[in-house]
Each structure stands twice: as C-alpha cells, then as structure tokens.
C-alpha cells in the first residue's frame, strides 16, 4: 500500500505471562470483530518497555506487521482519544488504555479508533486506522 493510504494498527498491552499465540489470536479476533482484512494490518504497537519482549516480536512476525514500541510521551498524547479507562493502565502508564493509546499513536496524526480495547486473560488489543508515513 502507498504511504498515504489508510492502514490499520493493532495496539496491544500484555502481562509477562502472555505468549505470542495469545497476542496473535487476540489481534485476529479484533480484526474479525472490526470486519477488517488482515492484509490491511500494517503495525503491531505496544508501550516501548514491552516492544523487545520475545512474545511481542514473535507475534508481529507471525502477523506480518511491523512491531513498534511507542514511548510514554506519545502514549500520553493519545490518551484524550482513548475510550477505555483502566485504573491499572492509568497507574502503570498514565493512560486509560495502553492498547488504544498505542494503536492511535502508532497510526499517526488524525488516526481514529476502529475498535476499542478487547481482552484475553493476559493481553488487550485495540485497532486504529490512520494514514501511516
């Protein structure tokens, strides 16, 4: 896809016990709920501190999406646009939802939330649509 076409970013938050299988299944479930083609998924984003986790990197590879860590400042910049307010996320990262904020921040300026946060036992996922550079 050309750089100015709308693409999808899956934002994820996860605990240490989450494996790549769980993250991949959750992203696929989110795409299905949003009726979004898997081929439109361009990035898998999470908070910078988790971006090097093997489960995240493996999930990005298996989803054929670029894995991206989003810094705390960018997460907080997207917080006004998140729909979910989790006390746990607020305490840990200063945002209502890591998944939603990561998706919005990584999808770029003017991005919109396509699917609010959904969860599995150890992970969360949200989808944003944006014009990626």
Buried (B, 14 or more C-beta within 10 A) or exposed (E): EEEEEBBBBBBBBBEEEBBBEBBBBBBBBBBEBBEBEEEBBBBBBBBBEBBEBEBBBBBBBBBEBBBBBBEBEBBBBBBEBBEBEBEEBEEEBBBBBBBBBBBBBBBBEEBEBBBBBBBBEBBBBBBBBBBBE
